[in-house]
Amino acid sequence: MEISVGTILEGAVKSITNFGAFVTLPGGRSGLVHISEIAHTYVSDVRDHLTEGQEVKVKVVGIDDAGRINLSIKKASAPPPRAQNAPPRKRPARPDVREREGGGGRSGGNFSREPRAAAAPQPAGPPDFEARLKQFMQLSDSKLSDLRMSEKRSSRRSGHH
């Protein structure tokens, strides 16, 4: 059987790894469904969604130069319908970079001695992509500017110009 990109096939899960699942396809060939292509929701453990021997519908999304077949379960079917008035899901707040990295920049200390201003509460968010992108870019520019100013102050104190 000829397998080509865009083809939707039935297969059986042959084995499960931390990064995805190998699926046996018609004709004896097999392909990989990467963890990011298993479900329309976040997948932290492949075993929560698939079991060995399970029959699955997959779409061929790529074949590399070595002949390895990349598959997608989520692209083989339509995404589940979203509730009409349901607000978009929000990601959990991420800790400040300095908190994640255990204290800071290259020197290991805080970037600045001034107390950090509390982040202004963000509105629920503009409904369209362009407005959200613009908001993200403005926030990003602001954070980069703060970082550059902190690095300048730090380099002046240490005598490096």
trRosetta pair geometry for C-beta under 8 A, 3 or more apart (Angstrom, degrees):
i j d omega theta_ij theta_ji phi_ij phi_ji
1 26 5.1 21 28 111 160 107
1 27 4.1 -131 34 -54 99 129
3 7 6.1 -135 -153 54 59 149
3 9 7.4 -30 -122 -42 100 149
3 25 6.5 49 -96 134 141 155
3 27 7.2 -141 -39 47 109 145
3 29 6.3 -106 -10 66 151 149
3 60 5.9 154 175 -85 94 155
3 63 7.3 132 112 -77 100 136
3 69 6.3 -23 133 -110 143 139
4 7 5.4 103 61 -25 65 117
4 60 6.5 144 100 87 27 149
4 63 7.6 -78 -137 -8 39 137
5 60 5.3 -129 -115 117 36 101
5 61 6.7 33 -145 -171 89 15
5 62 6.2 28 -108 -94 113 30
5 63 6.3 -125 -57 1 91 94
6 59 7.1 -26 -154 -174 23 100
6 60 6.5 -29 27 71 27 91
7 59 7.2 165 86 -152 39 59
7 60 4.8 25 52 19 85 120
8 57 6.4 14 179 178 101 98
8 58 7.1 175 -151 91 59 36
8 59 5.0 -29 -97 -96 76 77
8 60 7.8 -138 -74 5 31 74
8 76 5.2 129 -136 -138 105 92
9 25 5.5 33 125 -145 152 102
9 26 6.2 -134 -162 9 123 103
9 57 7.4 171 89 -153 34 57
9 58 5.8 -21 64 64 81 84
9 59 7.8 145 18 -98 69 29
9 60 7.0 49 2 -35 112 96
10 26 7.3 61 65 -40 74 105
10 55 6.3 0 -176 -174 102 101
10 56 7.4 162 -154 85 58 35
10 57 5.8 -36 -98 -99 65 65
10 58 7.8 132 -115 19 18 77
11 23 4.1 82 116 162 137 109
11 24 5.6 174 -169 79 99 46
11 25 4.7 -46 -98 -93 124 54
11 26 7.3 -115 -89 -22 78 63
11 30 7.9 125 -165 -128 137 65
11 31 7.7 -103 -95 39 175 96
11 55 7.4 164 89 -150 29 58
11 56 6.0 -25 68 64 77 81
11 58 5.6 -19 23 14 119 123
11 71 7.7 -59 31 -137 150 164
12 23 6.7 156 74 -158 29 73
12 24 5.1 -12 59 52 86 102
12 53 6.1 -20 -177 -153 112 33
12 54 6.9 156 -153 78 66 34
12 55 5.6 -37 -96 -95 74 57
12 56 7.4 134 -111 17 24 78
13 16 6.7 18 173 -61 122 89
13 21 5.2 -35 -140 172 104 132
13 22 7.5 106 -162 77 58 49
13 23 5.7 -44 -98 -101 46 75
13 50 5.2 155 -99 174 159 119
13 51 6.7 139 70 89 146 35
13 52 5.4 -129 110 -123 103 36
13 53 6.4 -31 65 25 87 22
13 54 4.7 23 14 50 121 85
13 56 6.2 67 -47 -6 90 122
14 21 7.8 144 45 170 63 82
14 22 4.7 -52 60 102 108 97
14 23 6.3 163 0 -119 89 17
14 24 4.7 101 -59 -33 114 95
14 30 5.8 -33 2 -129 150 139
14 52 7.1 -5 156 -144 16 88
15 21 7.0 -178 92 -155 43 66
15 22 4.9 17 51 42 84 111
15 52 6.4 12 -104 -109 37 111
16 20 7.9 -137 -150 119 58 33
16 21 4.9 -23 -107 -106 68 91
16 22 7.9 -139 -70 21 29 71
16 46 5.1 -179 -165 109 108 127
16 47 5.9 104 147 -76 157 79
16 50 6.1 169 -98 94 122 110
16 51 7.7 -56 -39 -135 140 24
16 52 6.2 -112 -12 -62 101 86
17 20 6.0 11 59 55 97 55
17 21 7.1 180 22 -86 70 38
17 22 7.5 61 -9 -19 105 91
17 46 7.1 53 69 23 41 157
18 35 7.7 -30 143 -61 47 137
18 46 7.2 -179 -144 2 20 116
19 34 6.5 -40 156 -145 85 71
19 35 5.4 -107 -171 -19 40 112
19 46 7.9 7 75 -42 12 134
20 32 5.3 71 108 180 143 94
20 33 5.2 -175 -174 90 109 54
20 34 4.5 -80 -82 -126 138 27
20 35 4.9 -117 -74 -41 67 61
20 37 7.5 22 -125 45 118 95
20 38 7.1 -172 -133 -54 72 109
20 46 6.3 147 -134 -98 16 143
21 32 7.4 153 80 -153 36 58
21 33 5.0 -6 58 54 85 104
21 38 7.1 87 10 -99 113 115
21 46 5.7 165 -49 -179 97 136
21 50 5.2 -45 -65 95 160 161
22 30 5.3 33 175 163 100 128
22 31 7.2 170 -151 86 64 26
22 32 5.7 -36 -98 -96 66 65
22 33 7.8 -174 -86 17 18 74
23 30 6.2 167 82 -156 40 80
23 31 5.7 -21 58 62 91 76
23 32 7.7 155 14 -102 81 16
23 33 5.9 54 -17 -18 120 108
23 56 6.2 -87 -122 59 135 120
23 58 5.8 139 92 -32 166 155
23 71 5.9 -59 38 54 131 165
24 28 7.3 -35 -165 -147 99 31
24 29 7.8 150 -156 90 56 33
24 30 5.0 -42 -99 -95 51 97
25 28 7.7 -19 73 61 67 17
25 29 5.0 -20 57 77 111 82
25 30 6.2 168 4 -102 83 34
25 31 6.1 41 -33 1 125 101
25 58 7.7 -92 -96 61 100 130
25 69 7.2 -33 -14 92 147 163
29 69 6.5 83 145 -6 120 143
30 69 7.3 -173 115 48 34 118
31 58 7.2 172 74 136 126 153
31 60 7.1 -132 -103 -113 173 82
31 68 7.3 121 -130 173 71 63
31 69 3.2 -73 -102 96 114 106
31 70 6.4 -146 -176 -62 111 8
31 71 4.3 110 114 -29 125 113
32 68 7.0 2 8 173 111 108
32 69 7.2 152 18 86 64 62
32 70 6.1 -29 67 -115 87 56
32 71 6.4 174 82 25 33 90
33 37 5.3 -131 -170 89 76 108
33 38 5.9 99 142 -84 117 74
33 56 7.7 -47 -38 114 159 154
33 58 6.3 -116 -79 -121 118 125
33 71 4.6 -55 -78 87 76 101
33 72 6.5 131 -135 -102 88 24
33 73 5.5 39 -150 -24 144 95
34 37 4.9 78 59 11 80 106
34 38 7.8 -123 96 -32 43 82
34 70 7.0 -1 -20 -154 104 99
34 72 8.0 -21 38 -92 84 72
35 38 5.9 -33 -157 -8 38 120
35 43 5.3 -153 179 92 86 121
35 46 5.7 -100 -110 -73 91 100
36 43 7.4 -162 -93 41 29 111
37 61 7.1 -131 -129 6 150 152
37 70 7.9 120 -3 170 166 90
37 71 6.9 162 118 107 143 54
37 72 3.9 -102 -171 -120 123 78
37 73 6.2 126 137 24 78 69
37 74 5.7 -142 -171 24 54 100
37 75 6.9 -37 -156 -3 101 100
38 43 4.9 42 62 -52 125 166
38 46 6.4 -172 -77 -128 162 79
38 49 5.2 107 154 97 128 155
38 50 6.7 -105 -149 -26 124 119
38 73 5.4 26 -144 39 39 127
38 74 6.7 50 93 -32 18 101
39 43 5.3 126 32 -61 108 112
39 49 5.5 -130 -41 -123 125 149
39 73 7.1 -12 -65 88 46 119
39 74 5.9 115 -158 -76 9 112
40 74 5.2 146 -63 -141 66 121
40 79 4.7 125 -124 -133 149 90
40 80 6.1 -172 61 10 151 89
43 46 6.5 53 161 -88 125 50
43 48 7.0 -176 -150 62 81 112
43 49 5.9 -45 -125 -14 120 141
44 48 7.3 41 61 11 74 143
45 48 4.6 92 80 -14 94 105
46 49 6.2 -77 -167 45 43 99
46 50 5.8 -32 165 40 84 108
47 50 6.9 -82 -114 65 30 65
47 51 7.3 61 -150 -90 69 61
50 54 5.6 -148 -160 48 74 145
50 56 7.1 -21 -121 -63 113 140
51 54 4.8 106 61 -37 74 117
56 73 5.7 -54 177 -112 127 114
56 76 8.0 113 156 58 85 156
57 73 7.1 104 78 -143 60 72
57 76 4.5 -177 124 142 92 139
57 77 6.5 89 84 -46 128 103
58 71 4.2 -1 179 -174 132 123
58 72 6.5 138 -160 65 77 35
58 73 5.7 -50 -101 -85 74 59
58 76 5.3 -126 -139 -53 14 147
59 71 6.8 141 69 -159 41 69
59 72 5.0 -26 59 63 94 91
59 73 7.9 161 14 -94 78 14
59 75 4.5 -93 49 99 140 99
59 76 4.1 -174 -28 -76 91 77
60 63 6.9 2 179 -46 116 96
60 69 6.1 -60 -132 -166 100 105
60 70 7.4 99 -164 75 59 55
60 71 6.2 -44 -101 -102 46 71
61 70 5.2 -69 71 108 89 98
61 71 6.5 131 12 -133 91 17
61 72 4.7 60 -33 -12 132 113
61 75 6.2 89 -76 50 118 156
62 69 7.6 155 89 -160 53 42
62 70 3.9 8 60 47 96 123
63 67 6.6 -12 -178 -146 101 35
63 68 7.0 169 -153 79 56 40
63 69 5.4 -16 -103 -103 84 63
63 70 7.1 -152 -71 17 35 78
64 67 7.2 -50 73 16 66 17
64 68 5.0 3 38 51 107 92
64 70 7.2 75 -28 -23 92 108
72 75 3.8 39 108 23 136 109
72 76 6.3 171 101 -24 75 84
73 76 5.7 -58 -158 25 34 116
73 77 7.6 -12 161 15 64 101
74 77 7.1 -82 -157 51 33 80
74 79 7.3 28 -174 -90 98 78
82 86 5.9 -128 170 55 88 123
83 86 3.6 89 67 -26 107 118
87 90 7.9 -5 125 -31 113 94
87 124 7.1 -88 -150 -166 131 122
88 125 7.5 -65 52 70 127 140
91 94 7.7 6 125 -41 117 91
94 100 7.7 -13 170 -57 93 132
95 99 4.2 -101 161 86 119 127
95 100 5.2 147 84 -56 111 85
96 99 4.5 90 61 3 84 105
96 100 7.2 -157 90 -8 43 85
96 116 7.5 62 -123 132 156 172
97 100 5.7 -57 -150 36 33 110
97 101 6.2 9 161 -2 69 112
98 101 6.2 -65 -139 49 29 97
98 103 6.4 -11 -178 -171 87 10
98 104 4.8 9 -135 -84 99 65
98 105 7.8 -35 -104 -33 95 65
98 110 6.5 38 -151 -122 151 69
98 111 7.0 -119 -79 -8 130 99
99 102 7.9 35 179 -70 28 27
101 104 6.4 -158 91 6 115 10
103 108 5.8 19 108 176 121 63
103 109 6.6 -45 160 -118 102 24
103 110 7.1 -84 -173 -61 68 59
104 107 7.1 -26 112 67 121 73
104 108 6.1 94 69 171 100 19
104 109 5.4 -39 65 100 155 21
104 110 5.3 -144 -83 -95 146 27
104 111 6.0 -172 -149 -39 113 69
105 108 7.4 -78 73 -21 52 18
105 109 7.2 -26 45 63 87 54
105 110 7.9 52 7 167 95 15
105 111 5.3 94 -27 -84 125 82
105 150 7.8 180 -46 126 149 123
105 151 7.7 176 -145 -92 158 85
105 154 7.5 -64 77 -97 156 173
107 154 7.1 -157 -5 -169 139 132
110 113 6.8 119 89 -82 128 43
111 147 6.9 -71 -155 -130 156 62
111 150 3.9 23 161 168 109 147
111 151 7.4 -44 -154 -57 103 59
111 154 6.9 -82 -160 -49 59 132
112 116 7.9 120 68 -73 112 79
112 150 4.7 -97 -51 -122 103 106
112 153 6.7 58 -109 70 90 145
119 122 7.9 -23 148 -35 109 90
122 125 7.0 29 145 -68 110 76
123 126 7.9 63 90 -45 119 58
125 132 6.0 28 -175 -103 105 104
125 135 7.5 -158 -139 61 74 163
126 131 3.2 -82 119 113 159 133
126 132 5.4 -151 63 -57 97 67
126 135 6.5 167 8 -23 116 134
127 131 7.3 45 49 49 48 134
128 131 5.1 86 67 13 84 103
128 132 7.0 -157 97 -5 41 92
129 132 5.7 -63 -147 40 31 110
129 133 6.0 33 157 -22 69 107
130 133 5.7 -54 -146 35 28 112
130 134 6.4 30 154 -19 63 105
131 134 5.7 -52 -147 36 32 112
131 135 6.4 34 152 -20 64 105
132 135 5.6 -53 -149 36 32 113
132 136 6.3 35 152 -20 65 105
133 136 5.6 -53 -148 36 32 113
133 137 6.3 31 154 -19 66 106
134 137 5.8 -54 -146 36 30 111
134 138 6.5 31 155 -19 64 105
135 138 5.9 -54 -149 35 29 110
135 139 6.4 26 155 -15 63 109
136 139 5.9 -61 -150 40 30 109
136 140 6.0 31 153 -21 66 110
137 140 5.5 -54 -143 38 30 114
137 141 6.2 33 157 -21 65 104
138 141 5.8 -52 -147 35 29 111
138 142 6.4 31 153 -20 62 107
139 142 5.7 -55 -151 35 31 114
139 143 6.5 28 154 -17 65 106
140 143 5.9 -56 -148 37 30 108
140 144 6.3 29 155 -17 65 107
141 144 5.8 -56 -146 38 30 111
141 145 6.2 33 155 -22 64 107
142 145 5.8 -55 -150 34 28 113
142 146 6.6 29 153 -17 63 105
143 146 5.7 -52 -150 36 33 112
143 147 6.3 34 152 -20 65 106
144 147 5.6 -55 -148 36 33 113
144 148 6.3 33 155 -20 67 104
145 148 5.8 -53 -146 35 30 110
145 149 6.5 30 154 -18 64 106
146 149 5.8 -57 -150 36 30 111
146 150 6.4 31 153 -19 65 107
147 150 5.7 -55 -149 36 31 112
147 151 6.4 30 154 -18 65 106
148 151 5.7 -55 -148 37 32 111
148 152 6.5 36 152 -22 64 103
149 152 5.7 -51 -150 32 32 113
149 153 6.6 31 153 -16 65 104
150 153 5.8 -54 -150 37 32 109
150 154 6.2 32 152 -20 65 109
151 154 5.5 -55 -145 38 32 114
151 155 6.2 29 158 -18 67 106
152 155 6.0 -58 -146 37 28 105
152 156 6.4 29 155 -21 63 106
153 156 5.9 -56 -150 33 30 112
153 157 6.6 28 154 -18 64 106
154 157 5.9 -57 -153 34 31 110
154 158 6.4 12 157 -6 66 111
155 158 6.0 -62 -141 45 33 101
155 160 4.7 -82 -159 79 89 91
155 161 6.7 127 147 -100 114 28
156 159 7.9 44 179 -67 27 24
156 161 7.7 52 -96 -96 58 72
